[in-house]
Amino acid sequence: MDRKAFCHIIDHTLLKPEATREQIEKLCIEARENEFATVAIEPVYIPYAASLLQGSKTGITSAIAYPHGSWSIKAKCHEIGLCLKAGASDCDYVLDLGALKEGNWDQIRKEARECRKATGSAILKIILEVSLLTDEEIRIASLISAEEGADFVKTATGYLASPTIEQVAIMTEAVAGTKTSVKAAGGFSSMKRVQQALDLGVKRIGTSSAFKLLEELQS
């Protein structure tokens, strides 16, 4: 993969709670200059990022129900609507992890369906937080997400343990043959690890180490 194509699959990420406007500005300038897919930021900074990225090829990923996922469906849909109105192009929401661990798949399906409706034509990514899940839970959650029309299933928030490559493989296998892709995030800070994910069919990388990866790619 050449540098330009690689940049186009990167969600250039800054989700630290102490992030400042100055840091968001730097993130957006870098993303705009390199044509990263999106900047991934907290909702409060969406209007500012939208003003900085106006006219560029870079979108804005908003973190929804982040990082624990313990919002009601109604609250998640409301937050999605607010973020889209503010200028987001992508919405990454953390699913209801408690419901998932209880095996309440009807709740997981309903949540995915309602969030898909709320997102409309924008891009929806569902975060599974795979380090907390069994292999079977990862498989079922990925499949339900695909069946309900998610554009991506995403490995992790980056706040907990990094996903293993084996867990990424379960996700890519679960959504194979559907219109849903996999976004790898959480500890993807080396080109070796990123390449392993890409070889499995991952289509988007969420990282705060974009320039380190680019240096490794070019070398």
C-alpha positions in Angstrom: 0.0 0.0 0.0 1.4 3.4 -1.0 1.5 6.4 1.4 -1.6 8.1 -0.1 -3.8 5.0 0.0 -2.7 4.4 3.6 -3.6 7.9 4.7 -7.1 7.4 3.2 -7.8 4.6 5.7 -6.6 6.4 8.8 -8.9 7.9 11.5 -6.4 10.4 13.0 -7.4 10.1 16.7 -7.3 12.4 19.7 -9.8 11.2 22.4 -7.9 12.2 25.6 -10.2 13.9 28.0 -7.6 16.6 28.5 -7.4 17.5 24.8 -7.3 21.2 24.1 -8.4 23.4 21.2 -4.8 23.9 20.2 -4.3 20.1 20.0 -7.5 19.7 18.0 -6.3 22.4 15.6 -3.0 20.6 15.1 -4.8 17.3 14.6 -7.1 18.8 11.9 -4.2 20.6 10.1 -2.3 17.3 10.0 -5.3 15.4 8.7 -6.1 18.0 6.1 -2.6 18.1 4.7 -2.3 14.3 4.6 -5.9 13.6 3.5 -6.6 11.2 6.4 -10.1 9.6 6.3 -11.3 11.4 9.4 -10.2 13.0 12.6 -11.7 11.1 15.6 -12.6 13.5 18.4 -14.9 14.1 21.3 -18.3 15.7 20.4 -17.6 19.0 22.0 -14.9 19.8 19.4 -17.0 18.9 16.3 -18.0 22.5 15.3 -14.4 23.7 15.7 -13.0 20.8 13.6 -15.7 21.3 11.0 -14.6 24.9 10.5 -10.9 23.8 10.2 -11.7 21.0 7.7 -14.2 22.8 5.5 -13.5 22.1 1.9 -11.1 19.2 2.6 -11.4 15.5 1.9 -11.2 14.7 5.7 -14.3 13.9 7.6 -15.0 13.9 11.3 -15.6 10.8 13.5 -17.5 11.5 16.7 -17.2 9.2 19.7 -20.7 8.3 20.9 -21.5 6.9 24.4 -17.7 6.9 24.9 -16.0 5.0 26.4 -18.3 2.7 28.4 -21.4 2.5 26.2 -23.7 2.8 29.1 -26.2 5.2 27.5 -29.8 4.3 26.7 -30.7 3.7 23.1 -32.6 7.0 23.1 -29.6 8.9 24.5 -27.3 7.4 21.9 -29.6 8.3 19.1 -30.0 11.8 20.4 -26.2 12.2 20.7 -25.8 10.9 17.1 -28.2 13.5 15.9 -26.5 16.3 17.7 -23.1 15.2 16.4 -24.3 15.0 12.8 -25.9 18.4 13.0 -22.6 19.8 14.3 -20.7 18.5 11.3 -19.7 14.8 12.0 -19.5 12.5 9.0 -18.9 9.3 11.0 -20.4 8.1 14.4 -18.6 5.5 16.4 -20.7 4.3 19.3 -19.9 1.8 22.1 -22.5 -0.9 22.3 -24.3 -1.8 25.5 -21.7 -4.1 27.0 -23.8 -5.1 29.9 -26.6 -6.3 27.7 -24.1 -8.1 25.6 -22.5 -9.9 28.5 -26.0 -10.9 29.7 -26.7 -12.4 26.2 -29.5 -10.0 25.6 -29.0 -10.1 21.8 -32.5 -8.5 21.2 -31.3 -5.4 23.0 -28.0 -5.3 21.0 -30.0 -5.7 17.8 -32.5 -3.0 18.7 -29.7 -0.6 19.6 -27.9 -1.2 16.3 -31.1 -0.8 14.3 -32.1 2.4 16.0 -28.6 3.9 15.8 -28.5 3.0 12.1 -31.7 4.9 11.6 -30.4 7.9 13.6 -27.2 8.0 11.5 -29.0 8.0 8.2 -26.6 8.2 5.2 -23.6 9.0 7.5 -21.1 6.3 8.4 -21.9 4.2 11.5 -19.2 2.2 13.3 -20.1 0.0 16.3 -17.4 -0.5 18.9 -17.3 -3.9 20.5 -14.5 -3.5 23.1 -13.3 -7.1 22.3 -10.9 -7.4 25.2 -14.0 -7.8 27.5 -15.7 -10.4 25.2 -15.4 -14.1 24.5 -14.8 -15.3 20.9 -18.4 -16.3 20.5 -19.6 -12.9 21.8 -17.3 -11.1 19.3 -18.7 -13.3 16.5 -22.3 -12.7 17.3 -22.0 -9.0 18.0 -20.1 -8.5 14.7 -22.8 -10.5 12.8 -25.7 -8.6 14.4 -24.0 -5.3 13.6 -23.6 -6.3 10.0 -27.2 -7.5 9.7 -28.5 -4.2 11.1 -26.5 -2.2 8.5 -23.4 -0.9 10.3 -20.7 0.3 8.0 -18.0 -0.9 10.3 -17.5 -3.0 13.4 -14.7 -1.6 15.5 -12.4 -3.5 17.8 -12.0 -1.2 20.8 -12.1 2.3 22.3 -8.4 2.3 23.2 -9.2 2.7 26.9 -8.8 -1.0 27.8 -6.6 -3.8 26.7 -5.6 -3.9 23.0 -7.4 -6.4 20.8 -5.4 -9.4 19.6 -5.0 -10.2 15.9 -7.0 -13.4 16.6 -9.9 -11.3 17.8 -9.6 -9.1 14.7 -9.8 -12.3 12.6 -13.0 -13.4 14.3 -14.6 -10.0 13.4 -13.5 -10.1 9.7 -14.7 -13.7 9.3 -18.0 -12.8 10.9 -18.7 -10.0 8.5 -17.3 -11.6 5.4 -19.7 -11.4 2.5 -21.6 -8.5 4.0 -21.4 -4.8 3.3 -19.8 -4.2 6.7 -16.1 -3.7 7.2 -13.8 -3.8 10.2 -12.1 -0.9 11.9 -9.0 -1.8 13.9 -8.3 0.5 16.9 -6.6 0.2 20.2 -2.9 -0.4 20.2 -2.3 -0.3 16.5 0.9 1.7 16.7 3.3 -0.4 14.7 3.2 -1.1 11.0 3.8 -4.8 11.6 0.6 -5.0 13.7 -1.4 -2.8 11.2 -0.2 -4.9 8.3 -1.5 -8.0 10.1 -4.9 -6.4 10.4 -4.9 -5.2 6.8 -4.0 -8.7 5.6 -7.1 -10.0 7.4 -9.3 -7.5 5.4 -9.5 -4.5 7.8 -10.5 -1.4 5.9 -10.0 1.4 8.5 -7.4 2.0 11.2 -8.0 4.2 14.2 -4.7 5.5 15.7 -3.0 8.3 17.5 0.3 7.2 16.0 -0.3 8.0 12.4 3.0 9.6 11.7 5.0 6.9 13.4 3.2 4.4 11.1 3.9 6.5 8.0 7.6 6.6 8.9 7.6 2.8 9.2 5.7 2.5 6.0 8.1 4.6 4.0 11.2 2.9 5.5 
